[in-house]
Amino acid sequence: MSPITQSLILSSLAAGTIITMSSQSWITIWAGLELNTLAILPIISKNHHPRATEATTKYFLTQAAASAMILMASTLNAWHTGQWDITQLTTSPAPTLLTMALAMKLGLAPTHFWLPEVLQGTTLMTALLITTWQKLAPMAVLMMAHNNLQPSLLLMLGLASALWGGWAGLNQTQLRKIMAYSSIAHLGWIIAAASMSPPITLLMLWVYILLTTAMFTSMATLYLKTVKDLSTAWTLSPGLVALLLLTLLSLAGLPPLTGFLPKWLILQELTTHRLTAIAALFAAFSLLSLYFYLRLSYTSAITLHPTPTPTKNKWRQSRHKYTKLISPLTPINTAAIPLIPTML
């Protein structure tokens, strides 16, 4: 891909998200989402591989169906109210249609089946774009319309995503699929917080993006694609593998790491709203995700030097082009809890 084409595609990707986040009209929001979807399709399919073509097709069909549902919801609402403003979403079927469309765009259960397959067919940095930047526009729409959405439906989607994200990730050996199910589980927590507290939702989204960025950049630097690759990654960079272990534990939500605090705040908010049973279910479902995070941490830690494994050091031919990005991300992902009160 030429630099001019790449810059045009990336600028279109950024413009689609910015248009969606800064709009109040349903027409411009839909146009921004469509621009965002069409801009990332060449990025997914640039490898000219059958798997990349399959991932592009699945992504396009899913996002097109979700955009059609958003357009249908806004049209039904405008038909009854005469308003194209996103804050005037009052017609009965429109909020439900919008919620399911945003769930499909975000990859929430039960409309999550496209996300692991798409991530498996793309490169690591494209998968990073899909799991971080592509979540911003649908989450912005969700935050703008959250007062008119049904809290019970959002909580049901959150519970289903937290359960399925942990359950389906247990038997995976491909790291990209594991990160896909991790994304599903984290978005379940985010969508549950969206029904009660927007500040906690933004905090959870911010922490999720930082942790996922650190994880994918570490995987790209160490050329990690499977759990087996993770067991021999210390031969490339023992220090980076140790930082990767801390990132995994922070993704799992273990104290005193950064990933613990947003989940704790969400559980506290659920109990404040007298939803103790749902808070207990979220805490129980997080144990499923904790299991495969600990499995990955064990795989990376048990083979760190000194080790009885007779593996020789690999030839250091990697350029470590993401080291400058990983360096500031690691302290934020592991020790940013004292900064959280200033963010809230």
FITORBA-698693 format. One line per field, with one value per residue (C-alpha): residue number from 0; z, x negated, y; residue in three letters. Coordinates in nm, 2 decimals, decimal comma, padded with zeros to 4 digits. Each point is the difference from the previous one (the first is absolute). Layout:
% residues N
seq <- c(NUM  ...)
up <- c(Z  ...)
east <- c(X  ...)
north <- c(Y  ...)
type <- c(Ala  ...)
This chain:
% residues 344
seq <- c(0  1  2  3  4  5  6  7  8  9  10  11  12  13  14  15  16  17  18  19  20  21  22  23  24  25  26  27  28  29  30  31  32  33  34  35  36  37  38  39  40  41  42  43  44  45  46  47  48  49  50  51  52  53  54  55  56  57  58  59  60  61  62  63  64  65  66  67  68  69  70  71  72  73  74  75  76  77  78  79  80  81  82  83  84  85  86  87  88  89  90  91  92  93  94  95  96  97  98  99  100  101  102  103  104  105  106  107  108  109  110  111  112  113  114  115  116  117  118  119  120  121  122  123  124  125  126  127  128  129  130  131  132  133  134  135  136  137  138  139  140  141  142  143  144  145  146  147  148  149  150  151  152  153  154  155  156  157  158  159  160  161  162  163  164  165  166  167  168  169  170  171  172  173  174  175  176  177  178  179  180  181  182  183  184  185  186  187  188  189  190  191  192  193  194  195  196  197  198  199  200  201  202  203  204  205  206  207  208  209  210  211  212  213  214  215  216  217  218  219  220  221  222  223  224  225  226  227  228  229  230  231  232  233  234  235  236  237  238  239  240  241  242  243  244  245  246  247  248  249  250  251  252  253  254  255  256  257  258  259  260  261  262  263  264  265  266  267  268  269  270  271  272  273  274  275  276  277  278  279  280  281  282  283  284  285  286  287  288  289  290  291  292  293  294  295  296  297  298  299  300  301  302  303  304  305  306  307  308  309  310  311  312  313  314  315  316  317  318  319  320  321  322  323  324  325  326  327  328  329  330  331  332  333  334  335  336  337  338  339  340  341  342  343)
up <- c(00,00  -00,10  00,26  -00,17  00,00  00,36  00,12  -00,18  00,16  00,35  -00,03  -00,11  00,29  00,24  -00,17  00,02  00,38  00,06  -00,21  00,20  00,34  -00,08  -00,16  00,14  -00,31  -00,09  -00,37  00,07  00,27  -00,25  -00,27  00,25  00,09  -00,37  -00,08  00,30  -00,12  -00,37  00,10  00,20  -00,27  -00,21  00,32  00,08  -00,35  -00,09  00,05  -00,31  00,19  -00,01  00,38  -00,03  -00,27  00,21  00,30  -00,21  -00,13  00,35  00,13  -00,28  00,02  00,37  00,01  -00,30  00,18  00,32  -00,19  -00,17  00,34  00,12  -00,31  00,05  00,37  -00,08  -00,28  00,22  00,27  -00,25  -00,15  00,33  00,16  -00,30  00,16  -00,12  00,32  00,19  00,33  -00,11  -00,02  00,15  -00,24  00,15  -00,24  -00,09  00,33  -00,02  -00,37  00,08  00,29  -00,20  -00,29  00,23  00,16  -00,34  -00,09  00,34  -00,01  00,30  00,06  -00,15  -00,31  00,06  -00,24  -00,26  00,23  00,07  -00,37  -00,13  00,25  -00,09  -00,37  00,04  00,11  00,36  -00,05  -00,20  00,28  00,24  -00,21  00,00  00,37  00,10  -00,25  -00,16  00,34  00,05  -00,25  00,12  00,36  -00,07  -00,15  00,31  00,24  -00,18  00,00  00,33  00,17  -00,25  00,00  00,22  00,29  00,04  -00,36  00,05  00,31  -00,18  -00,28  00,25  00,19  -00,32  -00,13  00,33  00,02  -00,36  -00,02  00,29  -00,09  -00,37  00,07  00,22  -00,28  -00,24  -00,10  -00,25  00,18  -00,24  00,08  00,37  -00,03  -00,19  00,28  00,25  -00,19  00,01  00,38  00,06  -00,21  00,20  00,31  -00,19  -00,13  00,35  00,13  -00,28  00,14  00,34  00,00  -00,32  00,18  00,11  -00,35  -00,15  00,26  -00,08  -00,37  00,05  00,21  -00,25  -00,30  00,18  00,11  -00,34  -00,17  00,23  -00,06  -00,38  -00,03  00,21  -00,21  -00,32  00,14  00,11  -00,30  00,22  -00,16  00,21  00,36  -00,11  -00,13  00,34  00,17  -00,20  -00,02  00,28  -00,25  -00,18  00,29  00,36  00,13  -00,24  00,08  00,37  -00,08  -00,22  00,31  00,20  -00,29  00,00  00,38  -00,04  -00,27  00,24  00,25  00,29  00,27  00,03  -00,38  -00,20  -00,15  00,34  00,08  -00,28  00,07  00,37  -00,07  -00,22  00,26  00,26  -00,23  -00,06  00,38  00,05  -00,25  00,20  -00,27  00,23  -00,18  -00,34  00,17  00,14  -00,35  -00,15  00,26  -00,06  -00,38  00,04  00,15  -00,34  -00,16  00,29  -00,07  -00,36  00,10  00,27  -00,24  -00,24  00,29  00,12  -00,35  -00,03  00,35  00,04  -00,28  00,09  00,06  00,19  -00,15  -00,05  -00,35  -00,25  -00,24  -00,14  -00,03  -00,33  -00,24  00,09  -00,34  00,11  -00,01  00,30  -00,17  00,27  00,30  00,03  00,02  00,25  00,24  00,12  -00,03  00,25  00,31  -00,09  -00,03  00,33  00,24  -00,10  00,28  00,20  -00,31  -00,03  00,24  -00,22  -00,31  00,16)
east <- c(00,00  -00,14  -00,06  00,26  00,27  -00,08  00,02  00,33  00,14  -00,12  00,13  00,34  00,00  -00,07  00,25  00,28  -00,05  -00,02  00,31  00,20  -00,13  00,08  00,34  00,35  00,20  00,06  -00,09  -00,35  -00,05  00,09  -00,22  -00,29  00,04  00,02  -00,32  -00,17  00,10  -00,10  -00,33  -00,12  00,10  -00,32  -00,21  00,14  -00,03  -00,35  -00,18  00,16  00,06  00,32  00,03  -00,03  00,27  00,23  -00,06  00,08  00,32  00,12  -00,08  00,17  00,32  00,03  -00,07  00,23  00,29  -00,06  00,00  00,32  00,16  -00,12  00,15  00,32  00,02  -00,06  00,25  00,27  -00,07  00,01  00,32  00,18  -00,16  -00,11  -00,35  -00,34  -00,17  -00,17  00,13  00,36  00,00  00,34  00,19  00,04  -00,18  -00,28  -00,21  00,00  -00,10  -00,28  -00,13  -00,02  -00,17  -00,26  -00,05  -00,06  -00,25  -00,18  -00,01  00,22  00,16  00,21  -00,11  -00,37  -00,07  -00,17  -00,27  -00,22  00,00  -00,08  -00,28  -00,15  -00,01  -00,18  -00,34  -00,07  00,01  00,32  00,15  -00,11  00,19  00,31  00,00  -00,08  00,06  00,31  00,17  -00,01  00,27  00,27  -00,09  00,05  00,34  00,09  -00,11  00,20  00,32  -00,04  00,27  00,26  -00,13  00,14  -00,23  00,13  -00,10  -00,35  -00,05  00,11  -00,24  -00,28  00,06  00,02  -00,32  -00,19  00,11  -00,07  -00,32  -00,14  00,15  -00,10  -00,36  -00,08  -00,09  -00,17  -00,36  -00,02  -00,09  00,21  00,31  -00,07  -00,03  00,33  00,18  -00,18  00,15  00,35  -00,03  -00,14  00,27  00,26  -00,12  -00,01  00,36  00,12  -00,15  00,15  00,35  -00,10  -00,30  -00,16  -00,32  -00,07  00,08  -00,26  -00,25  00,05  -00,03  -00,32  -00,16  00,11  -00,15  -00,33  -00,03  00,10  -00,25  -00,28  00,09  00,01  -00,31  -00,19  00,13  -00,10  -00,35  -00,05  00,17  00,26  00,29  00,06  -00,05  -00,29  -00,18  00,06  -00,19  -00,31  00,02  -00,26  -00,27  00,08  00,04  00,03  00,08  00,28  00,15  00,00  00,19  00,24  00,07  00,09  00,23  00,18  00,05  00,14  00,23  00,12  00,09  -00,22  -00,09  -00,20  -00,03  00,19  00,25  00,14  00,15  00,25  00,15  00,01  00,18  00,26  00,07  00,04  00,23  00,21  00,04  00,09  00,29  00,11  -00,11  -00,20  00,09  -00,12  -00,32  -00,06  00,05  -00,25  -00,25  00,06  -00,03  -00,33  -00,15  00,03  -00,20  -00,24  -00,08  -00,13  -00,18  -00,18  -00,07  -00,17  -00,19  -00,11  -00,12  -00,20  -00,14  -00,10  -00,24  -00,18  -00,37  -00,14  00,18  -00,06  00,14  -00,27  00,10  -00,28  00,03  00,15  -00,19  00,10  00,11  00,32  -00,01  00,22  00,17  00,27  -00,23  00,05  00,38  -00,03  -00,23  00,26  00,29  -00,14  00,00  00,34  00,14  -00,15  -00,02  00,25  00,25  -00,11  00,08  00,36  00,16  -00,12  00,15  00,34)
north <- c(00,00  00,33  00,28  00,23  -00,27  -00,10  00,36  00,05  -00,32  00,09  00,35  -00,13  -00,24  00,29  00,23  -00,26  -00,04  00,38  00,07  -00,26  00,13  00,36  -00,04  00,03  -00,09  -00,37  00,06  00,13  -00,27  -00,27  00,16  00,01  -00,37  -00,09  00,20  -00,17  -00,35  00,06  00,14  -00,30  -00,26  00,06  -00,02  -00,34  -00,14  00,15  -00,34  -00,16  -00,33  -00,21  00,04  00,38  00,00  -00,21  00,23  00,30  -00,15  -00,10  00,35  00,18  -00,21  00,03  00,38  00,06  -00,19  00,20  00,33  -00,09  -00,07  00,34  00,17  -00,19  00,10  00,37  -00,01  -00,15  00,25  00,29  -00,13  00,02  00,30  00,21  00,04  -00,12  00,10  -00,29  00,13  -00,04  -00,38  -00,07  -00,23  -00,35  -00,23  00,25  -00,03  -00,38  00,00  00,25  -00,20  -00,32  00,18  00,15  -00,34  -00,15  00,28  -00,04  -00,38  -00,06  -00,34  -00,14  00,19  -00,06  -00,29  00,22  00,15  -00,31  -00,11  00,35  00,05  -00,34  00,09  00,34  00,12  00,08  00,38  -00,02  -00,20  00,27  00,26  -00,22  -00,06  00,36  00,28  -00,17  -00,01  00,38  00,10  -00,25  00,08  00,37  -00,07  -00,21  00,27  00,26  -00,21  -00,18  00,19  -00,14  -00,36  -00,28  -00,07  -00,35  -00,08  00,15  -00,21  -00,32  00,07  00,07  -00,32  -00,21  00,16  -00,05  -00,36  -00,09  00,19  -00,19  -00,34  -00,01  00,12  -00,30  -00,24  00,24  -00,04  00,30  00,32  00,22  -00,21  00,02  00,38  00,00  -00,18  00,23  00,30  -00,16  -00,05  00,36  00,15  -00,18  00,19  00,32  -00,04  -00,08  00,32  00,20  -00,06  00,16  00,23  00,16  00,11  -00,36  -00,11  00,24  -00,11  -00,37  00,07  00,20  -00,27  -00,27  00,18  00,06  -00,36  -00,14  00,23  -00,11  -00,36  00,02  00,21  -00,26  -00,28  00,18  00,07  -00,36  -00,16  -00,18  -00,18  -00,31  -00,11  -00,21  00,32  00,16  -00,28  00,07  00,38  00,05  -00,09  00,33  00,23  -00,12  00,35  00,05  -00,34  00,10  00,32  -00,20  -00,21  00,31  00,11  -00,33  00,01  00,36  -00,12  -00,27  00,27  -00,11  00,26  00,22  00,04  00,26  -00,25  -00,07  00,34  00,04  -00,34  00,08  00,33  -00,17  -00,26  00,28  00,18  -00,31  -00,06  00,37  -00,04  -00,31  -00,24  -00,22  -00,33  00,15  00,12  -00,35  -00,15  00,24  -00,09  -00,37  00,04  00,19  -00,32  -00,17  00,28  -00,01  -00,37  00,05  00,32  -00,20  -00,28  00,24  00,16  -00,34  -00,09  00,31  00,00  -00,37  00,02  00,33  -00,02  -00,18  -00,30  -00,37  00,02  -00,08  00,28  00,21  00,38  00,10  00,22  00,36  00,11  00,18  00,37  00,07  00,28  00,02  00,03  00,38  -00,06  -00,29  00,19  00,26  -00,24  -00,25  00,23  00,13  -00,35  -00,12  00,29  00,26  -00,05  00,31  00,21  -00,13  00,25  00,29  -00,17  -00,04)
type <- c(Met  Ser  Pro  Ile  Thr  Gln  Ser  Leu  Ile  Leu  Ser  Ser  Leu  Ala  Ala  Gly  Thr  Ile  Ile  Thr  Met  Ser  Ser  Gln  Ser  Trp  Ile  Thr  Ile  Trp  Ala  Gly  Leu  Glu  Leu  Asn  Thr  Leu  Ala  Ile  Leu  Pro  Ile  Ile  Ser  Lys  Asn  His  His  Pro  Arg  Ala  Thr  Glu  Ala  Thr  Thr  Lys  Tyr  Phe  Leu  Thr  Gln  Ala  Ala  Ala  Ser  Ala  Met  Ile  Leu  Met  Ala  Ser  Thr  Leu  Asn  Ala  Trp  His  Thr  Gly  Gln  Trp  Asp  Ile  Thr  Gln  Leu  Thr  Thr  Ser  Pro  Ala  Pro  Thr  Leu  Leu  Thr  Met  Ala  Leu  Ala  Met  Lys  Leu  Gly  Leu  Ala  Pro  Thr  His  Phe  Trp  Leu  Pro  Glu  Val  Leu  Gln  Gly  Thr  Thr  Leu  Met  Thr  Ala  Leu  Leu  Ile  Thr  Thr  Trp  Gln  Lys  Leu  Ala  Pro  Met  Ala  Val  Leu  Met  Met  Ala  His  Asn  Asn  Leu  Gln  Pro  Ser  Leu  Leu  Leu  Met  Leu  Gly  Leu  Ala  Ser  Ala  Leu  Trp  Gly  Gly  Trp  Ala  Gly  Leu  Asn  Gln  Thr  Gln  Leu  Arg  Lys  Ile  Met  Ala  Tyr  Ser  Ser  Ile  Ala  His  Leu  Gly  Trp  Ile  Ile  Ala  Ala  Ala  Ser  Met  Ser  Pro  Pro  Ile  Thr  Leu  Leu  Met  Leu  Trp  Val  Tyr  Ile  Leu  Leu  Thr  Thr  Ala  Met  Phe  Thr  Ser  Met  Ala  Thr  Leu  Tyr  Leu  Lys  Thr  Val  Lys  Asp  Leu  Ser  Thr  Ala  Trp  Thr  Leu  Ser  Pro  Gly  Leu  Val  Ala  Leu  Leu  Leu  Leu  Thr  Leu  Leu  Ser  Leu  Ala  Gly  Leu  Pro  Pro  Leu  Thr  Gly  Phe  Leu  Pro  Lys  Trp  Leu  Ile  Leu  Gln  Glu  Leu  Thr  Thr  His  Arg  Leu  Thr  Ala  Ile  Ala  Ala  Leu  Phe  Ala  Ala  Phe  Ser  Leu  Leu  Ser  Leu  Tyr  Phe  Tyr  Leu  Arg  Leu  Ser  Tyr  Thr  Ser  Ala  Ile  Thr  Leu  His  Pro  Thr  Pro  Thr  Pro  Thr  Lys  Asn  Lys  Trp  Arg  Gln  Ser  Arg  His  Lys  Tyr  Thr  Lys  Leu  Ile  Ser  Pro  Leu  Thr  Pro  Ile  Asn  Thr  Ala  Ala  Ile  Pro  Leu  Ile  Pro  Thr  Met  Leu)
